[in-house]
């Protein structure tokens, strides 16, 4: 079955009443859900309903709406992007005239199933089974969303529309981050919350790859990149700068390897790199001239926490307290872990630090680093399962890069792979990719990757053999 022929083709312009009604419902219940906590589940249901009404007439609208939910802050147990999965999957099967599970037969299925199975033994030690099961659901959502994007986006133009829409909504959040920081003179994250740090990081990688590989609108893209970098620096987060630096380094290496296929001279690549660092320098000058103290958090100096009576402690030192507790959990259950996603509620059992320090810097927090989180929560068995998933993705990225031949295919592949490189490196710096908005962002990027893989396979099958 060809999924391109099964999506409902009617134009939304023929259903203006539904369109306007859905927009009104979306706005009303968004604000009621924000300001009246008791309405949160009603809010979820009505958002899902408005999504269905708004999108049944053209399924691609649901893809845009899903991307938009990545920018919204958590309002209940699941982040909005995870909660929207339910409406998203219903819409997909509604849009397909003949329900077919072939959309979910792809490269990601086997390694993801291996990882999920490897986490199951950890449930033996889980202090709250319902939490482990409910949060593990996010991996199923990741697979379904990646698969749906993979079969829905059929060509280069469709993938680029998704990428640029994502960059656009991150750009809007960047503007609010910059304006908030300008008025408050403090660390800000815009309307996307703490997830903005990595949302912006992925958008920056898209922009850098586009600048390196495409000639169109370079001046405009440079301005957008400058604003994104400025917003990212205003978050004052050390990890993201290290991740970006390493990611850009790998992208530059790939660019040098592909310069012949793209007919780009080495001096032009060097010029592009020089321009990027000039933009980076401009961003730093702007921040430093406006408020030098905004860059203070990037140093290794400790911050003061709470009142003067409480000891001054740096963010890295507070992480060490968390990691000490996580290591105790690993020592107690090295093979299968303490239970997937249970560290925030089980950490007290394994803590050996001062109770006051525990309540201030460990209680209700995650391990803050993926490898430590995996060893602690799912043990050696779960870590090996995740390693298999990680290696499978790296190998798939290498295969796709070799398959791309035309300049358009190479450019599209480079943009998607650049975002994945950022995610794969960021996994070593934070565990936020295992839940919430960031696991859904990962699903979105994997969806683009799967769609690109399908496009390249179809193009290769159409080439005469021999």
C-alpha positions as a LaTeX table, in Angstrom:
\begin{tabular}{lrrr}
\hline
Residue & $x$ (\AA) & $y$ (\AA) & $z$ (\AA) \\
\hline
Unk1 & 0.00 & 0.00 & 0.00 \\
Unk2 & 1.24 & 3.45 & $-0.88$ \\
Unk3 & 0.71 & 5.74 & 2.12 \\
Unk4 & 1.01 & 8.83 & $-0.08$ \\
Unk5 & $-2.27$ & 7.79 & $-1.72$ \\
Unk6 & $-4.11$ & 7.06 & 1.53 \\
Unk7 & $-3.93$ & 10.43 & 3.29 \\
Unk8 & $-7.17$ & 12.39 & 3.20 \\
Unk9 & $-6.74$ & 15.03 & 0.46 \\
Unk10 & $-9.48$ & 17.55 & 1.27 \\
Unk11 & $-8.36$ & 21.14 & 1.77 \\
Unk12 & $-8.97$ & 22.70 & 5.14 \\
Unk13 & $-10.36$ & 25.77 & 3.37 \\
Unk14 & $-13.52$ & 23.73 & 2.70 \\
Unk15 & $-14.04$ & 23.29 & 6.42 \\
Unk16 & $-13.63$ & 26.80 & 7.78 \\
Unk17 & $-16.10$ & 26.27 & 10.62 \\
Unk18 & $-14.17$ & 23.26 & 11.90 \\
Unk19 & $-10.91$ & 25.13 & 11.47 \\
Unk20 & $-12.04$ & 28.19 & 13.44 \\
Unk21 & $-13.81$ & 26.10 & 16.08 \\
Unk22 & $-10.71$ & 24.02 & 16.66 \\
Unk23 & $-8.50$ & 27.10 & 17.01 \\
Unk24 & $-10.91$ & 28.60 & 19.56 \\
Unk25 & $-11.09$ & 25.32 & 21.52 \\
Unk26 & $-7.31$ & 25.04 & 21.45 \\
Unk27 & $-6.86$ & 28.57 & 22.86 \\
Unk28 & $-9.63$ & 28.37 & 25.48 \\
Unk29 & $-8.58$ & 25.06 & 26.94 \\
Unk30 & $-4.90$ & 25.90 & 26.76 \\
Unk31 & $-5.41$ & 28.91 & 29.04 \\
Unk32 & $-7.93$ & 27.15 & 31.29 \\
Unk33 & $-5.52$ & 24.24 & 31.70 \\
Unk34 & $-2.72$ & 26.65 & 32.55 \\
Unk35 & $-4.56$ & 28.61 & 35.21 \\
Unk36 & $-7.02$ & 26.07 & 36.63 \\
Unk37 & $-5.09$ & 22.96 & 37.70 \\
Unk38 & $-8.26$ & 20.92 & 38.27 \\
Unk39 & $-9.01$ & 21.21 & 34.55 \\
Unk40 & $-5.76$ & 19.57 & 33.44 \\
Unk41 & $-7.26$ & 16.27 & 32.34 \\
Unk42 & $-10.18$ & 18.07 & 30.69 \\
Unk43 & $-7.54$ & 20.22 & 29.02 \\
Unk44 & $-5.77$ & 17.11 & 27.71 \\
Unk45 & $-8.98$ & 15.61 & 26.35 \\
Unk46 & $-10.11$ & 18.82 & 24.65 \\
Unk47 & $-6.69$ & 19.45 & 23.14 \\
Unk48 & $-6.81$ & 15.95 & 21.71 \\
Unk49 & $-10.32$ & 16.57 & 20.38 \\
Unk50 & $-9.37$ & 19.89 & 18.79 \\
Unk51 & $-6.32$ & 18.21 & 17.27 \\
Unk52 & $-8.55$ & 15.59 & 15.64 \\
Unk53 & $-11.07$ & 18.16 & 14.38 \\
Unk54 & $-8.29$ & 20.39 & 13.12 \\
Unk55 & $-6.30$ & 17.69 & 11.37 \\
Unk56 & $-8.57$ & 15.04 & 9.88 \\
Unk57 & $-8.79$ & 17.00 & 6.65 \\
Unk58 & $-5.05$ & 16.90 & 6.01 \\
Unk59 & $-2.84$ & 14.64 & 8.11 \\
Unk60 & 0.30 & 16.73 & 7.61 \\
Unk61 & $-1.26$ & 19.36 & 9.89 \\
Unk62 & $-0.98$ & 16.83 & 12.73 \\
Unk63 & 2.76 & 16.60 & 12.10 \\
Unk64 & 3.12 & 20.36 & 12.48 \\
Unk65 & 1.03 & 20.33 & 15.63 \\
Unk66 & 3.16 & 17.58 & 17.13 \\
Unk67 & 6.30 & 19.64 & 16.47 \\
Unk68 & 4.64 & 22.63 & 18.14 \\
Unk69 & 3.92 & 20.59 & 21.29 \\
Unk70 & 7.67 & 20.02 & 21.71 \\
Unk71 & 7.93 & 23.68 & 22.73 \\
Unk72 & 5.35 & 23.53 & 25.53 \\
Unk73 & 6.24 & 23.07 & 29.19 \\
Unk74 & 5.07 & 20.04 & 31.16 \\
Unk75 & 1.62 & 20.51 & 32.68 \\
Unk76 & 0.82 & 17.05 & 34.03 \\
Unk77 & 2.32 & 13.54 & 34.42 \\
Unk78 & 3.37 & 13.34 & 30.78 \\
Unk79 & 4.61 & 16.33 & 28.85 \\
Unk80 & 2.12 & 17.64 & 26.30 \\
Unk81 & 4.13 & 16.21 & 23.41 \\
Unk82 & 3.87 & 12.69 & 24.90 \\
Unk83 & 0.18 & 13.13 & 25.69 \\
Unk84 & $-0.50$ & 14.23 & 22.11 \\
Unk85 & 0.74 & 10.84 & 20.97 \\
Unk86 & $-2.71$ & 9.34 & 21.63 \\
Unk87 & $-4.43$ & 11.76 & 19.26 \\
Unk88 & $-1.54$ & 11.46 & 16.83 \\
Unk89 & $-1.82$ & 7.68 & 16.45 \\
Unk90 & $-5.63$ & 7.87 & 16.11 \\
Unk91 & $-5.26$ & 10.46 & 13.38 \\
Unk92 & $-2.79$ & 8.35 & 11.49 \\
Unk93 & $-5.09$ & 5.34 & 11.27 \\
Unk94 & $-8.02$ & 7.64 & 10.48 \\
Unk95 & $-6.08$ & 9.14 & 7.58 \\
Unk96 & $-5.17$ & 5.70 & 6.22 \\
Unk97 & $-8.10$ & 4.28 & 4.27 \\
Unk98 & $-7.01$ & 0.68 & 4.87 \\
Unk99 & $-5.40$ & 0.16 & 8.29 \\
Unk100 & $-2.02$ & $-1.44$ & 7.78 \\
Unk101 & 0.80 & $-2.12$ & 10.22 \\
Unk102 & 3.45 & $-2.16$ & 7.49 \\
Unk103 & 4.33 & 1.41 & 8.48 \\
Unk104 & 5.89 & 0.01 & 11.65 \\
Unk105 & 8.19 & $-2.47$ & 9.91 \\
Unk106 & 11.44 & $-0.53$ & 9.76 \\
Unk107 & 15.10 & $-0.50$ & 10.82 \\
Unk108 & 14.29 & 0.88 & 14.30 \\
Unk109 & 11.96 & $-1.91$ & 15.43 \\
Unk110 & 14.45 & $-4.65$ & 16.30 \\
Unk111 & 17.08 & $-2.62$ & 18.24 \\
Unk112 & 14.33 & $-0.77$ & 20.14 \\
Unk113 & 12.56 & $-4.01$ & 21.08 \\
Unk114 & 15.90 & $-5.43$ & 22.27 \\
Unk115 & 16.40 & $-2.39$ & 24.52 \\
Unk116 & 12.86 & $-2.48$ & 25.93 \\
Unk117 & 13.16 & $-6.21$ & 26.71 \\
Unk118 & 16.52 & $-5.57$ & 28.42 \\
Unk119 & 14.81 & $-3.13$ & 30.83 \\
Unk120 & 12.11 & $-5.57$ & 31.95 \\
Unk121 & 14.22 & $-7.38$ & 34.59 \\
Unk122 & 14.63 & $-4.05$ & 36.42 \\
Unk123 & 10.93 & $-4.18$ & 37.34 \\
Unk124 & 11.81 & $-6.86$ & 39.90 \\
Unk125 & 13.37 & $-4.17$ & 42.12 \\
Unk126 & 11.06 & $-1.29$ & 41.22 \\
Unk127 & 9.51 & 0.46 & 44.22 \\
Unk128 & 6.64 & 1.65 & 42.03 \\
Unk129 & 5.66 & $-0.60$ & 39.11 \\
Unk130 & 3.07 & 1.83 & 37.79 \\
Unk131 & 5.70 & 4.54 & 37.34 \\
Unk132 & 8.11 & 2.20 & 35.55 \\
Unk133 & 5.40 & 0.93 & 33.20 \\
Unk134 & 3.85 & 4.34 & 32.52 \\
Unk135 & 7.14 & 6.10 & 31.78 \\
Unk136 & 8.45 & 3.19 & 29.70 \\
Unk137 & 5.43 & 3.81 & 27.45 \\
Unk138 & 7.36 & 6.79 & 26.08 \\
Unk139 & 9.65 & 4.39 & 24.15 \\
Unk140 & 6.62 & 2.92 & 22.41 \\
Unk141 & 5.50 & 6.44 & 21.59 \\
Unk142 & 8.98 & 7.21 & 20.22 \\
Unk143 & 8.80 & 4.22 & 17.88 \\
Unk144 & 5.29 & 4.96 & 16.64 \\
Unk145 & 5.97 & 8.64 & 16.04 \\
Unk146 & 9.26 & 7.95 & 14.24 \\
Unk147 & 7.52 & 5.33 & 12.08 \\
Unk148 & 4.58 & 7.61 & 11.22 \\
Unk149 & 6.87 & 10.48 & 10.21 \\
Unk150 & 8.91 & 7.95 & 8.26 \\
Unk151 & 6.03 & 6.78 & 6.04 \\
Unk152 & 4.24 & 10.14 & 5.78 \\
Unk153 & 7.11 & 12.30 & 4.52 \\
Unk154 & 7.63 & 11.15 & 0.95 \\
Unk155 & 10.09 & 13.60 & $-0.58$ \\
Unk156 & 12.79 & 16.18 & 0.05 \\
Unk157 & 10.31 & 19.07 & 0.17 \\
Unk158 & 8.17 & 17.39 & 2.87 \\
Unk159 & 11.19 & 16.73 & 5.10 \\
Unk160 & 12.49 & 20.28 & 4.64 \\
Unk161 & 9.08 & 21.72 & 5.57 \\
Unk162 & 9.22 & 19.86 & 8.88 \\
Unk163 & 12.79 & 20.95 & 9.57 \\
Unk164 & 12.12 & 24.61 & 8.84 \\
Unk165 & 8.90 & 24.63 & 10.84 \\
Unk166 & 10.82 & 23.21 & 13.79 \\
Unk167 & 13.52 & 25.88 & 13.40 \\
Unk168 & 10.79 & 28.53 & 13.16 \\
Unk169 & 9.08 & 27.59 & 16.46 \\
Unk170 & 12.47 & 27.32 & 18.20 \\
Unk171 & 13.31 & 30.76 & 16.78 \\
Unk172 & 10.13 & 32.16 & 18.36 \\
Unk173 & 11.10 & 30.65 & 21.71 \\
Unk174 & 14.59 & 32.14 & 21.25 \\
Unk175 & 13.09 & 35.61 & 20.88 \\
Unk176 & 11.18 & 35.21 & 24.16 \\
Unk177 & 14.35 & 33.90 & 25.83 \\
Unk178 & 16.34 & 36.92 & 24.68 \\
Unk179 & 13.65 & 39.44 & 25.65 \\
Unk180 & 13.13 & 37.82 & 29.06 \\
Unk181 & 16.87 & 37.79 & 29.76 \\
Unk182 & 17.18 & 41.43 & 28.67 \\
Unk183 & 14.54 & 42.55 & 31.16 \\
Unk184 & 15.32 & 40.21 & 34.05 \\
Unk185 & 19.14 & 40.11 & 33.65 \\
Unk186 & 18.90 & 36.45 & 34.72 \\
Unk187 & 19.09 & 32.99 & 33.20 \\
Unk188 & 16.04 & 32.35 & 30.99 \\
Unk189 & 14.56 & 29.53 & 28.85 \\
Unk190 & 11.66 & 31.17 & 27.02 \\
Unk191 & 8.23 & 29.53 & 26.84 \\
Unk192 & 9.77 & 26.08 & 26.22 \\
Unk193 & 11.21 & 25.72 & 29.72 \\
Unk194 & 14.45 & 23.88 & 30.44 \\
Unk195 & 13.99 & 21.70 & 27.33 \\
Unk196 & 14.72 & 24.82 & 25.26 \\
Unk197 & 18.44 & 24.22 & 25.81 \\
Unk198 & 18.48 & 21.10 & 23.63 \\
Unk199 & 15.65 & 22.18 & 21.34 \\
Unk200 & 17.79 & 25.17 & 20.45 \\
Unk201 & 20.88 & 22.97 & 20.18 \\
Unk202 & 19.21 & 20.79 & 17.53 \\
Unk203 & 17.95 & 23.88 & 15.66 \\
Unk204 & 21.50 & 25.29 & 15.66 \\
Unk205 & 22.81 & 22.04 & 14.14 \\
Unk206 & 20.15 & 22.23 & 11.41 \\
Unk207 & 21.19 & 25.82 & 10.63 \\
Unk208 & 24.91 & 25.07 & 10.61 \\
Unk209 & 24.50 & 22.08 & 8.29 \\
Unk210 & 22.26 & 24.12 & 6.00 \\
Unk211 & 24.79 & 26.95 & 5.89 \\
Unk212 & 27.63 & 24.54 & 5.11 \\
Unk213 & 25.79 & 22.51 & 2.47 \\
Unk214 & 23.37 & 24.98 & 0.81 \\
Unk215 & 23.99 & 28.29 & $-0.95$ \\
Unk216 & 20.44 & 29.67 & $-0.69$ \\
Unk217 & 19.63 & 32.51 & 1.74 \\
Unk218 & 22.96 & 32.32 & 3.54 \\
Unk219 & 22.76 & 35.91 & 4.84 \\
Unk220 & 19.29 & 35.33 & 6.28 \\
Unk221 & 20.31 & 31.97 & 7.79 \\
Unk222 & 23.37 & 33.60 & 9.37 \\
Unk223 & 21.12 & 36.12 & 11.13 \\
Unk224 & 18.82 & 33.34 & 12.37 \\
Unk225 & 21.85 & 31.37 & 13.58 \\
Unk226 & 23.16 & 34.43 & 15.41 \\
Unk227 & 19.84 & 34.82 & 17.27 \\
Unk228 & 19.71 & 31.11 & 18.13 \\
Unk229 & 23.28 & 31.19 & 19.46 \\
Unk230 & 22.54 & 34.33 & 21.47 \\
Unk231 & 19.50 & 32.66 & 23.07 \\
Unk232 & 21.51 & 29.49 & 23.75 \\
Unk233 & 24.26 & 31.46 & 25.51 \\
Unk234 & 21.66 & 33.22 & 27.64 \\
Unk235 & 20.63 & 29.83 & 29.07 \\
Unk236 & 24.15 & 29.78 & 30.60 \\
Unk237 & 24.47 & 25.98 & 30.35 \\
Unk238 & 27.98 & 24.55 & 30.08 \\
Unk239 & 27.02 & 21.09 & 28.84 \\
Unk240 & 25.28 & 22.34 & 25.73 \\
Unk241 & 28.31 & 24.37 & 24.62 \\
Unk242 & 30.57 & 21.34 & 24.96 \\
Unk243 & 28.03 & 19.21 & 23.07 \\
Unk244 & 27.70 & 21.81 & 20.31 \\
Unk245 & 31.47 & 22.16 & 19.96 \\
Unk246 & 31.98 & 18.40 & 19.57 \\
Unk247 & 28.99 & 18.08 & 17.21 \\
Unk248 & 30.17 & 20.92 & 14.97 \\
Unk249 & 33.63 & 19.35 & 14.88 \\
Unk250 & 32.15 & 16.09 & 13.51 \\
Unk251 & 30.00 & 17.97 & 10.98 \\
Unk252 & 33.09 & 19.81 & 9.71 \\
Unk253 & 34.95 & 16.49 & 9.32 \\
Unk254 & 32.03 & 15.08 & 7.29 \\
Unk255 & 31.96 & 18.23 & 5.18 \\
Unk256 & 35.62 & 17.83 & 4.27 \\
Unk257 & 34.96 & 14.19 & 3.31 \\
Unk258 & 32.05 & 15.16 & 1.05 \\
Unk259 & 33.57 & 18.26 & $-0.53$ \\
Unk260 & 34.19 & 16.46 & $-3.84$ \\
Unk261 & 30.61 & 15.19 & $-4.11$ \\
Unk262 & 29.33 & 18.70 & $-3.40$ \\
Unk263 & 31.90 & 20.39 & $-5.66$ \\
Unk264 & 33.02 & 22.64 & $-2.79$ \\
Unk265 & 36.57 & 23.91 & $-2.62$ \\
Unk266 & 38.55 & 23.52 & 0.58 \\
Unk267 & 39.08 & 27.27 & 0.90 \\
Unk268 & 35.32 & 27.83 & 0.78 \\
Unk269 & 34.85 & 25.40 & 3.67 \\
Unk270 & 37.50 & 27.24 & 5.66 \\
Unk271 & 35.72 & 30.52 & 4.84 \\
Unk272 & 32.40 & 29.08 & 6.10 \\
Unk273 & 34.07 & 27.99 & 9.35 \\
Unk274 & 35.64 & 31.44 & 9.76 \\
Unk275 & 32.24 & 33.11 & 9.28 \\
Unk276 & 30.70 & 30.81 & 11.89 \\
Unk277 & 33.32 & 31.71 & 14.48 \\
Unk278 & 32.85 & 35.38 & 13.64 \\
Unk279 & 29.14 & 35.00 & 14.36 \\
Unk280 & 30.01 & 33.25 & 17.61 \\
Unk281 & 32.38 & 36.07 & 18.56 \\
Unk282 & 29.68 & 38.66 & 17.82 \\
Unk283 & 27.27 & 36.80 & 20.12 \\
Unk284 & 29.81 & 36.76 & 22.96 \\
Unk285 & 30.60 & 40.46 & 22.50 \\
Unk286 & 26.89 & 41.34 & 22.58 \\
Unk287 & 26.34 & 39.36 & 25.79 \\
Unk288 & 29.48 & 40.66 & 27.51 \\
Unk289 & 28.84 & 44.29 & 26.57 \\
Unk290 & 25.26 & 44.09 & 27.80 \\
Unk291 & 25.88 & 42.25 & 31.05 \\
Unk292 & 29.24 & 40.56 & 31.80 \\
Unk293 & 27.69 & 38.66 & 34.72 \\
Unk294 & 25.56 & 36.61 & 32.28 \\
Unk295 & 28.67 & 34.66 & 31.33 \\
Unk296 & 29.66 & 34.04 & 34.94 \\
Unk297 & 27.79 & 30.74 & 35.14 \\
Unk298 & 29.96 & 29.36 & 32.34 \\
Unk299 & 32.97 & 29.48 & 34.64 \\
Unk300 & 33.69 & 26.88 & 37.27 \\
Unk301 & 32.95 & 29.24 & 40.14 \\
Unk302 & 30.38 & 27.90 & 42.60 \\
Unk303 & 26.96 & 29.48 & 43.01 \\
Unk304 & 25.25 & 30.37 & 46.25 \\
Unk305 & 22.20 & 28.24 & 46.95 \\
Unk306 & 19.26 & 29.45 & 49.00 \\
Unk307 & 20.20 & 31.55 & 52.04 \\
Unk308 & 23.54 & 32.52 & 53.50 \\
Unk309 & 23.13 & 29.84 & 56.18 \\
Unk310 & 23.30 & 27.16 & 53.49 \\
Unk311 & 26.72 & 26.25 & 52.22 \\
Unk312 & 27.77 & 27.48 & 48.79 \\
Unk313 & 27.92 & 24.58 & 46.38 \\
Unk314 & 28.63 & 24.36 & 42.65 \\
Unk315 & 26.35 & 22.60 & 40.17 \\
Unk316 & 29.01 & 19.97 & 39.49 \\
Unk317 & 29.36 & 19.24 & 43.21 \\
Unk318 & 25.58 & 18.81 & 43.49 \\
Unk319 & 25.77 & 16.35 & 40.58 \\
Unk320 & 28.41 & 14.37 & 42.49 \\
Unk321 & 25.94 & 13.97 & 45.36 \\
Unk322 & 23.35 & 12.60 & 42.92 \\
Unk323 & 25.88 & 10.29 & 41.26 \\
Unk324 & 27.07 & 8.97 & 44.62 \\
Unk325 & 23.51 & 7.93 & 45.40 \\
Unk326 & 23.06 & 6.43 & 41.93 \\
Unk327 & 26.30 & 4.46 & 42.33 \\
Unk328 & 24.99 & 3.06 & 45.61 \\
Unk329 & 21.87 & 1.91 & 43.77 \\
Unk330 & 24.02 & 0.25 & 41.11 \\
Unk331 & 26.11 & $-1.53$ & 43.75 \\
Unk332 & 22.94 & $-2.86$ & 45.37 \\
Unk333 & 21.53 & $-4.21$ & 42.05 \\
Unk334 & 24.34 & $-4.25$ & 39.46 \\
Unk335 & 22.77 & $-6.61$ & 36.92 \\
Unk336 & 19.15 & $-5.44$ & 36.58 \\
Unk337 & 19.12 & $-2.07$ & 38.37 \\
Unk338 & 16.76 & $-0.49$ & 40.89 \\
Unk339 & 13.84 & $-0.13$ & 38.46 \\
Unk340 & 13.45 & 1.84 & 35.24 \\
Unk341 & 12.58 & 5.52 & 35.87 \\
Unk342 & 12.38 & 5.04 & 39.67 \\
Unk343 & 15.53 & 6.86 & 40.84 \\
Unk344 & 13.65 & 10.09 & 41.78 \\
Unk345 & 11.44 & 8.19 & 44.22 \\
Unk346 & 13.83 & 5.39 & 45.24 \\
Unk347 & 17.00 & 7.44 & 45.77 \\
Unk348 & 16.35 & 7.89 & 49.50 \\
Unk349 & 16.78 & 4.13 & 50.00 \\
Unk350 & 20.33 & 4.26 & 48.62 \\
Unk351 & 21.46 & 7.65 & 49.91 \\
Unk352 & 24.29 & 7.77 & 52.44 \\
Unk353 & 24.82 & 11.56 & 52.48 \\
Unk354 & 23.65 & 14.12 & 55.01 \\
Unk355 & 19.79 & 14.22 & 55.03 \\
Unk356 & 19.77 & 18.00 & 54.52 \\
Unk357 & 22.05 & 17.71 & 51.48 \\
Unk358 & 19.87 & 14.87 & 50.18 \\
Unk359 & 16.68 & 16.90 & 50.47 \\
Unk360 & 18.31 & 19.92 & 48.78 \\
Unk361 & 20.26 & 18.32 & 45.95 \\
Unk362 & 19.11 & 14.72 & 45.36 \\
Unk363 & 15.46 & 14.21 & 46.33 \\
Unk364 & 13.03 & 13.85 & 43.40 \\
Unk365 & 15.79 & 14.41 & 40.82 \\
Unk366 & 17.00 & 12.11 & 38.03 \\
Unk367 & 20.68 & 11.02 & 37.81 \\
Unk368 & 21.28 & 13.81 & 35.23 \\
Unk369 & 23.47 & 11.65 & 32.98 \\
Unk370 & 22.32 & 8.87 & 30.67 \\
Unk371 & 25.02 & 6.25 & 31.32 \\
Unk372 & 24.76 & 6.68 & 35.09 \\
Unk373 & 20.95 & 6.60 & 34.89 \\
Unk374 & 20.99 & 3.38 & 32.86 \\
Unk375 & 23.48 & 1.56 & 35.10 \\
Unk376 & 21.54 & 2.62 & 38.19 \\
Unk377 & 17.97 & 2.00 & 36.97 \\
Unk378 & 18.29 & $-0.93$ & 34.52 \\
Unk379 & 21.73 & $-2.31$ & 35.42 \\
Unk380 & 24.28 & $-3.94$ & 33.15 \\
Unk381 & 21.60 & $-5.83$ & 31.22 \\
Unk382 & 19.67 & $-2.66$ & 30.35 \\
Unk383 & 22.85 & $-0.76$ & 29.55 \\
Unk384 & 23.87 & $-3.46$ & 27.04 \\
Unk385 & 20.41 & $-3.21$ & 25.45 \\
Unk386 & 20.74 & 0.55 & 25.12 \\
Unk387 & 24.27 & 0.17 & 23.72 \\
Unk388 & 22.85 & $-2.11$ & 21.01 \\
Unk389 & 20.26 & 0.57 & 20.13 \\
Unk390 & 22.95 & 3.28 & 20.12 \\
Unk391 & 25.33 & 1.29 & 17.89 \\
Unk392 & 22.49 & 0.34 & 15.53 \\
Unk393 & 21.67 & 4.03 & 15.05 \\
Unk394 & 25.32 & 4.96 & 14.40 \\
Unk395 & 25.63 & 2.17 & 11.82 \\
Unk396 & 22.37 & 3.22 & 10.14 \\
Unk397 & 23.64 & 6.81 & 9.92 \\
Unk398 & 26.86 & 5.61 & 8.26 \\
Unk399 & 24.91 & 3.51 & 5.73 \\
Unk400 & 22.58 & 6.39 & 4.84 \\
Unk401 & 25.48 & 8.78 & 4.31 \\
Unk402 & 27.07 & 6.35 & 1.84 \\
Unk403 & 23.75 & 5.86 & 0.01 \\
Unk404 & 23.20 & 9.59 & $-0.65$ \\
Unk405 & 24.63 & 10.53 & $-4.04$ \\
Unk406 & 23.00 & 13.68 & $-5.42$ \\
Unk407 & 23.71 & 17.07 & $-3.87$ \\
Unk408 & 20.11 & 17.34 & $-2.67$ \\
Unk409 & 20.27 & 13.92 & $-1.00$ \\
Unk410 & 23.65 & 14.66 & 0.59 \\
Unk411 & 22.42 & 18.00 & 1.94 \\
Unk412 & 19.22 & 16.56 & 3.41 \\
Unk413 & 21.10 & 13.63 & 4.92 \\
Unk414 & 23.74 & 15.95 & 6.41 \\
Unk415 & 21.09 & 18.12 & 8.09 \\
Unk416 & 19.33 & 15.14 & 9.68 \\
Unk417 & 22.57 & 13.40 & 10.66 \\
Unk418 & 23.86 & 16.64 & 12.21 \\
Unk419 & 20.86 & 16.71 & 14.55 \\
Unk420 & 21.35 & 13.04 & 15.41 \\
Unk421 & 25.06 & 13.62 & 16.08 \\
Unk422 & 24.08 & 16.32 & 18.58 \\
Unk423 & 21.63 & 13.94 & 20.31 \\
Unk424 & 24.09 & 11.03 & 20.43 \\
Unk425 & 26.75 & 13.26 & 22.02 \\
Unk426 & 24.29 & 15.01 & 24.33 \\
Unk427 & 23.29 & 11.61 & 25.75 \\
Unk428 & 26.65 & 11.59 & 27.54 \\
Unk429 & 25.89 & 14.96 & 29.15 \\
Unk430 & 22.24 & 14.61 & 30.25 \\
Unk431 & 19.58 & 11.95 & 30.79 \\
Unk432 & 16.79 & 14.28 & 29.62 \\
Unk433 & 16.65 & 12.42 & 26.28 \\
Unk434 & 15.08 & 9.47 & 28.11 \\
Unk435 & 11.77 & 11.20 & 28.92 \\
Unk436 & 9.44 & 14.11 & 28.27 \\
Unk437 & 9.82 & 16.59 & 25.44 \\
Unk438 & 13.33 & 15.48 & 24.53 \\
Unk439 & 12.47 & 11.83 & 23.92 \\
Unk440 & 9.72 & 13.14 & 21.65 \\
Unk441 & 12.23 & 15.44 & 19.93 \\
Unk442 & 14.41 & 12.36 & 19.45 \\
Unk443 & 11.35 & 10.60 & 17.94 \\
Unk444 & 10.85 & 13.50 & 15.53 \\
Unk445 & 14.47 & 13.43 & 14.35 \\
Unk446 & 14.37 & 9.62 & 14.02 \\
Unk447 & 11.20 & 10.08 & 11.96 \\
Unk448 & 13.04 & 12.43 & 9.60 \\
Unk449 & 15.89 & 9.92 & 9.44 \\
Unk450 & 13.51 & 7.04 & 8.64 \\
Unk451 & 11.75 & 9.10 & 5.95 \\
Unk452 & 15.10 & 10.00 & 4.41 \\
Unk453 & 16.16 & 6.34 & 4.48 \\
Unk454 & 12.95 & 5.36 & 2.64 \\
Unk455 & 13.45 & 8.10 & 0.04 \\
Unk456 & 17.01 & 6.99 & $-0.64$ \\
Unk457 & 15.97 & 3.32 & $-0.86$ \\
Unk458 & 13.20 & 4.14 & $-3.34$ \\
Unk459 & 15.57 & 6.26 & $-5.43$ \\
Unk460 & 18.13 & 3.46 & $-5.45$ \\
Unk461 & 15.53 & 0.87 & $-6.49$ \\
Unk462 & 14.57 & 3.03 & $-9.48$ \\
Unk463 & 18.15 & 3.12 & $-10.80$ \\
Unk464 & 18.65 & 0.50 & $-13.56$ \\
Unk465 & 20.99 & $-2.28$ & $-12.48$ \\
Unk466 & 23.92 & $-3.41$ & $-14.58$ \\
\hline
\end{tabular}
